[in-house]
Amino acid sequence: MPPPRRTRLRRAPPRSARRRTRVAERAPRRGCRSRSRAPPMSMRPRPNGWLRSHSISRRPRRRPPPCRSRPPKPLYAGPPRRPGTWSRSRPRPTRSCLHLPPGAPGRRPRSTAPAGSTSTASSSAAAPDQASAGTRPPAPVVLREVPRERDSLSSGRGRSQRDQDTIRLLDSRVPEGLLRTALAAAGWNLTSWTPGSLHHRPGAGVTRVFSIAVTPSPALGDPPSPPPTTACITSCPLPRGSTGVTRFAAVGMSPLALWLHPADPLLPGLPSALDPRRVTAFAFGGGALPAGTVLRLRAYRPLRRAVVLARNGDQHRYLKVLRAGRAAPLAHRHALLHEAGVPAPVLAADPEHDVVAMHPVPGHRLAVLLLRDGAAEIDPRVLVRTLAALPASVLGLPVRPSWSDRVRDYGEAAVAALPAQAHRIRLLARRIDDVVRASEAGPLVPTHGDFHEGNLFISGTTVSGLLDLDTLGPGHLVDDLACCVGHLAVLPGLDAGYIHVPQTVERFLRVFDESVEPVALRARAAAVVLTLVAGARRRVGGGELEALSRLAVAERLLSEALSIDAGHHRGGTRD
């Protein structure tokens, strides 16, 4: 019997030789003959560095591809980092998921801070009522955000997303902690709070008004002022060094600021306009007594303007509070209209502290007549003649963009109010903008800038007063008439009592078509209606149905403009 065959072992060649071996194993080119025979394929490297000539090798197993349906790992929302210190394991934030840090209401405080300090991401904001008892005050409320994909905040959609995040924040329970922090610094305890009106300006930010009820803090003794009843939280940028403002840092979002009414940081004259003693001397003269002055805040748009009604016996004055440096230009506009014989409010005194005091104008607002019988006795030509009477000196005033010039920006504001209708709104805004740019606007003439039923007073059958002259300046007549039509068209959705307004709109359109191009009139009126969508959605108590009705009105006006334009191209005429 022959002896068993021994297995011959050879040491593995070096790496360079293995590489040459693999190359030699490849098939030779056509027409060429390999000079050297390649070693057998069975020779493969072993873990111990040896090769067996008759062993069967196995190919290395490939890793399976990652499962695409597997849910991603949860993202870590850690403490806020300084700008420019993002790590590779932590992507930049783009989708908000807000958290309250330790020390917020309902959580145990971890840091201390003196009362009256400003709340930032690195410093405490206020001390609680139990500071004198030895307990630690709450830490500042720092808004954080879960990381998400990067987006462009400079674009319109990026601003819309950022405003949506701010609106969701102001609609949540987070403002309670912000209010408690700011009130504690001022020496008050928050007992209740109610969200009020929300003001959204495209590209500028979001501001919400809150009604609050407070009690004095025993830790700080007697409060220095009457108890506040209103507070405002905004994402609008404010100048540095604004007094009475508590700031809050937000990672991945616009920083927030809070102030207690009437300490509006951009309306420095509002506290004096709500002081009976100062108002009496300023608006009624030295013969009136401050004890008989009654003040009522008629309108308030945070950071923009306010209107206060002052009464002293049988005398009435309207006080308009403006931003710094804008009272004198408004008084100049009133003087221009008085010189030209155009009815406008008469000033009661020279402006002081950016507050303008005006006498009331005779007559009734056009909105009251529309609610009564649809203003059946008013000829729309009276409104056209009033605009034509504006003096030529108005052309020397600064030019302001019309409502239709920024229809896409206001469309993003509507998207922030109605996110579910984003595609519908953006498509509508784009189509309106295309028609507005393609239509004829007419020559540059003196315009009012905000010509609607709320700013028109009627006495008999004539215009007795033009209000809100802040926007007076050069423009196009079609923009003023479109502003009037757009505001009239949304009145039925605002109040069911405006049952005669649809017929009034048709009557006004027939007359306005005689002065301006019909397609441009309806397209720009649709732009005006689109600018009113966001304001309807964010009213107190909600207004989604009203916002949707305004969206439908804008679509209807645009459809009318397109149908008229198509009729003109076919050579037809409008009835």
ZIDARA-V414771 format. One record per pair of residues at least 24 apart in sequence whose C-alpha atoms are under 8 Angstrom apart, sorted by the first residue. I is the first residue (numbers start at 1). J is the second residue. Records with the same first field share a line. If there is no record, write none. Layout:
I->J  J
//
This chain:
8->52  53
9->50  51  52  53
10->50  51  52
11->49  50  51
12->45  49  50  51
75->146  147
76->146  147
77->144  145  146  147
79->144
80->121  144  251
90->147
91->147  148  149
92->147  148  149  150
93->145  146  147  148  149  150  251  252
94->146  147  148  149  150  151  252
95->145  146  147  148  149
96->144  145  146  147  165  252
97->144  145  146
98->143  144  145  146  169
99->142  143  144  145
100->141  142  143  144  174
101->139  140  141  142  143
102->138  139
103->137  138  139  140  141
104->138  139  140  141  177
105->176  177
108->138
109->136  137  138  139
110->136  138  139
111->136  137  138  139
112->136  137  138  139
113->137  138  139
115->184  185
116->185  186
117->185
118->246  247
119->246  247  248  249
120->247  248  249
121->248  249  250
125->181  182  185  246
126->181  182  184  185
127->181  184  185
128->184
129->184  189  217  218  219  220
130->219
131->219
132->219
138->181
140->181  248
141->177  178  181  248
142->248  249  250
143->248  249  250  251
144->250  251  252
145->250  251  252
156->409  412
157->412
159->203
160->412  413  415  416
161->416
162->253  254
163->205  206  416
164->416  417
165->253
166->206  235  253  254
167->206  416
170->208
171->195
178->258
179->231  258
182->246  258  259
184->217
187->216  217  219  220  223
188->214  215  216  217  223  227
189->214  215  216  217
190->214  215
191->215
195->540
196->539  540
197->538  539  540
198->535  538  539  540
199->301  302  535  538
200->413  534  535
201->413
202->409  410  412  413
203->409
204->236  237
205->234  235  236  237
206->234  235  236
207->232  233  234  235  236  302
208->232  233  234
209->233
228->260  261
229->261
230->260  261
231->258  259  260  261
232->258  259  260  261  302
233->257  258  259
234->258
238->265  266
264->302  303
265->303
266->303  304  323  324
267->303  304  305  321  322  323  324
268->323  324  353  354
269->321  322  353  354  355
270->306  321  355
272->353
273->308  319  321  355
274->308
279->310
282->349
283->317  348  349  357
284->312  315  317  348
288->312
316->359  360
317->348  357  358  359  360
318->357  358  359  360
319->355  356  357  358
320->355  356  357
321->354  355  356
322->354  355
323->354
324->354
325->354
326->354
327->351  354  355  356
328->354
330->469  470
331->356
333->469  470  472
334->469
336->391  393  394
337->390  391
340->389  390  391
342->386  389  390
343->463  464  465  466
344->464  465  466  467
345->465  466  467
361->457  464  465
362->457  458  459  464  465
363->457  458  459  460  464
364->457  458  459
365->453  454  455  456  457  458
366->453  454  456  457  458
367->453  454
370->498  500  501
371->497  498  499  500  501
373->500
374->498  499  500  501  503  504
375->504
376->504
377->461
378->461  462
379->461
380->507  508  511  512
381->511  512
382->462  463
383->463
384->512
386->463
387->446  447  448  477
388->446
390->446  447
391->446
392->445  446
394->446  447  472  473  474
395->445  446  473  474
396->473  474
397->472  473  474
398->473  474
399->473  474  475
400->471  473  474  475
402->449  475  479
403->479  524  527  528  531
404->433  436  479  524  527  528
405->433
407->432  433  527  528  530  531
408->433
410->530  531
411->530  531
413->531  534
414->530  531  533  534
416->534
417->533  534  537  538
418->534  537  544
425->551
428->555
429->527  530
432->523  524  526  527  558
435->520  523
436->520  523  524
439->517  519  520
440->517  520
441->476  478  516  517  520
442->476  477  478  516
443->476
444->474  475  476  477
445->474  475  476  477
446->472  473  474  475  476  477
447->472  473  474  475  476  477  480
448->472  473  480
449->473  475  479  480
450->480  483
451->480  481  483  484
452->483  484  485  487  488
453->484  487  488
477->516
478->516  517  520  521  524
479->521  524  525
481->512  521
482->521  522  524  525  528
483->524  525  528
484->525
485->509  525
486->525  526  528  529
487->528  529
489->529  553
490->529  549  550  553
493->546  549  550
494->546
518->561  564
519->560  561  562  564  565
520->561
521->561
522->557  558  560  561
523->557  558  561
525->554  557
526->553  554  555  557  558
527->554
529->553  554
530->554
//
